[in-house]
Amino acid sequence: MSNKPLTECKGWKDLENHHKKMENVYMRDMFTKNPARAKHFSLKLDGLFLDYSKHIITEETMEKLLCLANDCDIEKKRDEMLSGAHVNTSENQPALHTALRGFVDKDLNIDNENILDFVNKTLKHIEKLSNDIRSNENFTDIVNIGIGGSYLGPHSVCEALKDYAGNQNIHFVSNIDGSHITQTLKSLKPKSTLFIVSSKSFTTLETMANAKIAKDWIGSINENNHFIAITANESAAREFGIKDSYILPMRNWIGGRYSLWSAIGLPIAIYTGFDVFKDLLAGARNMDKHFQETPLDKNMPVIMAMLGIWYRNFWNYNTHAISPYAQNLHKFPAYVQQLDMESNGKNIDKKGHEISYNTSPVVFGETGTNAQHAFFQMLHQGSDIIPVDFIAFINANHTLNTHHTQLLSNALAQSQALMNGSTVKNEMHRKFKGNRPSSTILLNKLDAYNLGMLLALYEHKIFVQGCIWNINSFDQWGVELGKELAKNITNIIENNETIQETDSSTQNLIHHIQAYKNKNS
């Protein structure tokens, strides 16, 4: 990319001019003129089919979007990430989540360690532990304690693959709100409960506070190995009382929101079986291969990313909806929300300069058809236009075929209605223009392999958008700032200290809390 600001490069200027030509173009008219449009704007990879024909685009639009991608050196930046370059520039680290799926050069070394050897050794450890625990009839319940990626990743996958679950129940505790862990433990028994404490630093406030409660609850029976640790701070795990064979390693190049492919995925392997976990990795690895080897004009993550750029930066749409038509994917929108908004919710570039263009949209979602009875009214007729990703599965994981046909039909009908709108005469409230964009992702079945492809598709899409915006998608300093401020406020409240160096609003709130606590102590 040239040294010019993004908004001054030729590709950006061309898209600004092109947008003016597209403002009064209607998708339904483009379908009328070109009946083959749907075939032209669709892609397939194994059991995953992407239809992006219901967008306000022409062939010229896509050419200009891909020119912008080339202006921003997408292929070079992609290859740098996959090869272990320090793409996390602010923390001087690689971002090698793809290596955890086995998509890595066998000779790649980081910090004097062969990455493939580390990955294979960790997988063997996951296999042994997961098999041992699944066959241990003394453990009926598994509780994963973590937050952020250590919670959302494994939780969303376990929910998605619950049709493949074994005999043990799995629970996830994340929130520092004491209700989360107390309500979880209420129905469990210490002797039959195993805890997995997932924290790369083994100092994460929420995780360690909940882990201490769990340890006190287990009490003297802990000699029976009721705790597993997943961490890069192995000495702290030992101090906590966890034996070496129950400690699985992390590395600094494994980012939290990209960590479900690592030892953080142990709950998935326990819940569904190690073979299912391997299928998950294999599906993601297939998408990695596609992302690296496929030309940009046929590259699914690149196409999805550039469509997002088109709407966020040239149409000024500030929100994006995810609507999976599968109840087992009910945690998926929250997973993508974190992945997108924590990665690309930045207003400074890689050099620390404030940027003048929009970055991450607000991401939200819910399962269909529930979403249709909640926020879809706004999607159809609201004053804001919100692009939507519909995700559906051709085959069901149950035998209620009529239910599944109706579910699929609703997914297709909603995207059609968003595009076409309604022109019913003499009924004012039923008139709306349509022309609201959506993508439809169809997968053959909700299994681990297809889920792996889907997850990696969104990972790479978000990475590409970060490259276009010239931001670091792998740090989260806004999150860290809040953590530091919370530590200071905790000390003030718990020790009834004098309030210093904070704003008057926060001081007033702390005074109110202290007054109430002192009155009722």
N, C-alpha and C positions, 0 to 999 in steps of 0.2 A: 504493500500500500504506500502511496506517496505520503509526503510529510504534511499534505494539506489536511485540515479538519475534515471529518467525515462529511459534513453538510456542504463542503466545497468541492468534493470530488465529482467527477463527471457522471458516474453511475447514479449518485444521489440526485444531481440536477436533472438528469434525464427522467428519473422517476417522478420528480416533482412536476415536470411538464406533462408527463404521461398521465399522471393522476387527474389533471384538469380535463383531459380528453375522456376519462372514464367516469366522471361524476354522474353523468346521466345515462349510463349504459345499464341495461337490465339483463340479468342472467337468463331469464326465461326467453328473451328475444334471441340471445346467443344460441340457446338450445334449438330454437325454431330454425334458425339459419344453418345450423350445423348439427344434424342428428347424431353425428359420430363424436361429438364433443366429449361425452362421458368416457369413451374408450381412450381418447387422446390424453385426457387429464386423469389418468389412474395408473397405479403401479402395484406390482405384486412381488412378494418375497415369501416363498414357501407358503405357510398357512396364513399370511397376513396380506390383506388387500386394502389399499388406500385409494379412495375416490376423492379427488379434490376439484371436481368439475363444478361444484356449486360455490364458486368464488367469483368475485368481480375481476376476472382476469381474461386476457387473451394470450395468444402465443407471444405477442409483442411484450406484454406485461412480464411474462416469465423470462423472456430473453433479457429484459432490462434488470429484473431482480437478480438473475444469475450473473449478469455483468457486474452488479454491485458486489456480489459474493466474490467474484474474481478480483475486483478492486481491493477487497479487504483480505486477500491472500488466504481464503478459507482452506484450500487444499494444503498449503504449507503449514498453517496453524494446526489443522487436524493431524497431520503427520508428526508435528512436534509433540503434541499431546500423547499420541499413541506410542511414540518412541522414548518417552520418559524425560523429555525436556522440562525445565522448571517453569511450567505454564502458570503455576500459582506464584506470581511474581512478588506479591507483598510478603509472603511467607517463605519464599525461595525454596519451593517444593514442587516435585512432579505431581500430577493428578492421574494415578495409574489404576483407576478402578477397572479399566478394560483388562489389565493384566490379571486381575483376580478371576476373570473368566477364562484364562488361558490364552488370551489374545496378546502375546508378548514375544519379543525376540528372545530366544533361549540364552543368548549371551548378555542380556541387559543386566547391569549391576548398578545398584543404588546403595550408597554408603557401604561399599565393599561387600555387599550381599547380592548373590544372584537371585533375581526376582522370581524367576520360574521355579527355582528350588524352594524358595520360601512359600510360594503359592501351593506347590504340590505337597510340601510337608504339612502345611496348615490344613489342606483338604483331607489328608490322611488322619490328622488329629480330629477334625470334624466328623469324619466317617466313624472312627472308633468310638468317640464319645457319644455320638447320636445313636449308634447301634447298641452300645452298652446301656444307655438310659432307656431306650425304647423297649429293651428286653428286661429291664428291671421292674418287676411287678410291685416293688415297694413304693415306687413313685407314680402317683396317679395324676399329679398336677405339676405343671411347669410354670414358673412365674419369671418373666423377663423384666428386669428393672433397667431402664435406660430412658433417654429423652432425645428429641430431635431425630436424626437419622438412625440412632440406635434403638429407637422405638417405632417410628413411622414406617421405616423400610420393612423390617421383619413382620410387624403387625399387619401391614397392608397385604403382604404376600401370603401370610398364614390365612388371613380371611379369604383371599382370592382362591386359595387351594384347599379350602376346608373339605372339599369332596374327596381329598386324598389323605385325610387325617387318619392317624392311628388311634390307639385306645386312650392315650393320655390327653388330658385337658390342658389348654395353654391360656395364660393370662398375661396381660401387659400392664405394667405400672410405670407411669412417667411423671405425673404432675406432683409438684411439691405440696399441693393441697392434700392434707392428711387424709381426707375422705377417700382418695384414690386407693391408697394402700390398705387402709383399715377396712374398707368395703370389700376389697379383693380377698383379704385374709379371713374375713368373717366366716366364709363357708368352707375354708380349707383346714387341713390338719397338719401340724408340724412334721410328723413322722413320714407323711406321704407327699411332701412338697419339696421340690427342687427349685432353687433360685439361680438365675443367670444374671450377673451384674455386668452390664455393658457400658464401659466408659474408657475411652482411649487414654485419658489422663488419670483416671481413677480418683479424680478430685471434683468431678462435676457436682455442683451443689445438690440438685434435685435427686440425682442417682444415688449419691453416697448417703444422703439423709434417709432415703427410703431403704437403702441396703442395711443401714444400721438398725432401723426398725425391724427389718426381716431377721437380722441376726439375733436381736433380743428375743424375738418371737420364737425362733428355733431353739434358743437356749442351749442346754447342755447336750442335746442330741446331735450337735454339729459335727461330732467326730465321725458321723456316718456320711460325711461329704455331701452336705445339702447345698453347697455353693459352687458355682462355676464363675470364673472371671474372664472377660474378654477385654484386653487392655494392652496398651504399650508400656504401661508402668507396672511391670511384673512384681517389683519389690513391694509396692504398695498393696498389691493383691495378696502377697504372702503375709504381710503385716496384718491384713484383715483376717487371716486365718485360712486361706485357700491353698490347698496343696498344689505342687507344680504340675502334676498331670491333669489338673482341672483348670489350668490357666492357659487360655489361647491367646496368641500374640496378635497385636496390631502394629502398624507402622505409620509414621508421620505422613506418608504419601497417600494414605487412605482417608479421604474426606468423609465426614460424618454422614452427609446426605447421599453419598455414593457407596456406603459401606455394607449394604445388605449382602453383597457378593463375597464378603470377607468372612472371618470368623463371627462377625455380627449376625450372619445368617444361620448360626447354629440352631436357634429356635425353629427355623424353617425345616432344617434337616431332622430335628427331633420330631416335630409335629407331623411331617409328611413322609419322612424317610429320606435317606441319603441319595437314593437313585433319583427321586423327584427333584431334590436340590441340584443334582448334576444336570438334569434336563433344563432347569431354570438357567444355569450357567451356559449351557449349550445354545439355548435360544438367544441369549444376549450376545454370545460370541458370534453367532451368525449375523446379527445386526451390525456388530462391530466390523465384520468382514465386508458387509455390504457398504457401510459408511466409508470405509477406507478405499475400496476398489471400484465403486460404481461412479461413472461420470455424474457431474453435478445435476444435469438435467433429468436424470433418472434416479437420483439419490433421495430416498424418502426423508431422512432427517433434514437434509438441506432444503428440500421443497417445502416441508412444513415450517422450517425456520423462516424462510424467505417470505412465505405467506404471512407469517406473524409480523415480520418487519413491514410489509406492505400496509397492513392495517394499523399497526401501532404508530408508525412514523409518517405515513402519508395520508391516511384517512383519520388519524388521531382517535382511533378507538382504544379506550383505556382498560378494557376488561376482556377476559377470555373465559369461556365456560367449557367444562369437561363433563360430559354426560354419558357414563357407561351404562348400557342396557344389560346389566348383569348384577344381581343383588350381591354376589360375592365380591364385586369390585367396589363396595360402598366406601372403602378407605382410600381408593385410588385417587379421587380428586384431591384429598388432603395431601397425599404423597406428592403429587405433581405440583400442588400449591407450594409446598416447602422447596421442592427441587427448583422451581422456576423463580419464585420471589426471593428466596434466600440467595440464590446464585446470581441473579441479574437485577435485583433491586438495589442498584447503585447509581449515584449521580456524579461519580468521579471516574476518570479513565485510569489506565494502568500506570500512568505517571503522576497520578494524584491531582490532575487538573479537572475542574468542574466542567461538565459537558452541557451542551445546549439542546439536546434532543431527548426524546422519551426512551426509557428502557423498559424493564419488565412490566407487563400488564398486571392488573389484579386478576388472579386466577381463583375461580370458585367452581363448585359443581355438586352434583348429587346424582344418584342412580335414577335411570328411567325405569318405570314410568312415574315414580314418586316426584321427580323434578317437574313433570308436566303439570302436577297439581300444586306446585309451589311457585317457581319463578319463571316458568315458560311464558306466562302471559306477558311479562316484561320483554322476553326475547322476541316475541312476535310483534308487539305494539308499543313497546317502551320508547321513550325519547332518545335513549342511547342504543346504538347498534352494537351487539356483542357477538363476535364470531364464536362458533360452537364446534367442538369435536364430539361427534357421536361415535361410540365404541360398542360393537355388538358381536355376537357369536352365532355362527350358522347352526351349530349343533349344541343341544342342551346337555347338561350333566345330570339330567333327571328324565323321567318318563312321561311328564305332563306335556305332551307335544302340542296340544292346543294352546296352553299357556305360552309356550315358547314362540309359536307362530304369531300370537297376538303381540308378544313383546317385540319381536323383530319388526312386525308391521308398524308398530308405533314409532320405532326408531326411524324407519324409512319415511313414514308419513310426516313426522315432525320436520325433518330436513327438507322435504318437499314443500311443506307449508311455509317454512322460513324463506324459501327461495321464491315461491309463486305468490304468496300472500292471498288476499281474497278481494274480489271485486263484486260481491253480491249487491245488486241494485236495490235501492229504496230501504236499505238497512244500514244506516250511517255507522253504527258501532261495529259492524262486521267488515267494514272496508279497511284494508291495510295493504300497503304496497308490496310487502315482501322484499326481495332483493337483499336478504340478510344471509351472510355467508356461513357455510359450514363445511367441515370435512367429515367423511364417514370412514371409519376403520373397521373392516370386517375381518374377524379371525375364525378359523374353522371350528375351534373348540377352546374353552377356557382350561388349558392345561399348562404345565410348568414351562414347556418349551415356547409356546406362543406368548405366555406372559413375559418370559425373558426377553423375547423380541420387542414386545410392546414397551417394557420399561426402558430398554436401551434406546429405543426410538426417541423417547422423550428426553432422555439424558443428552443424546447427541444433538437434538433439535435446540435445546437450551444452550449447549456449548457453542453452536454455530451463531446463535443470536448474540451471545456475549462477544464473540469475535467481531461481528459486524459493528457492535457498539464500542469496541475497544475497551472493554471492562474486564476485570478479573472475576470470573464466575466461581472461583474456588475459595474465597475468603468470606468472612461475615463479621466485619468490625462493628457494625451496628448492634449485633447481638452481644458482642463482648462488652461494649460500653454499658449496656443495661445491666449486665451481670455485676460489673464493678460498682456501679451506683447502688445496686441492691445490697451488696455487702455492707456498705457504709450505713445505709438506712437500717439494716438489721441490727447492727451494733447500737445505734441510737435508741431504737425501740426496746430491745432486750435489756439494755443497761440503764435505761431512763436517762440517757446522756443529754447534755445541752446541744441544741441543734446549731451546727455551724456549716458554712460554705454550701448552702443549698438555696434554692429559690423560695420566695415567700409562699407560693402555693403549696409546695411540698412541705415547708415548715408548718403551715396551717393544718395540713392533713396529719402530719406526725403528732402535733399537739393534740389533735382530736383523739387519735388512737391512744396516746399516752394518758390523757385525761380519763378516758373510758376504762383503760386497764387499771389505773391507780384507784379509781372509784370502786371497781369490782374485785380488787385483789384481797 
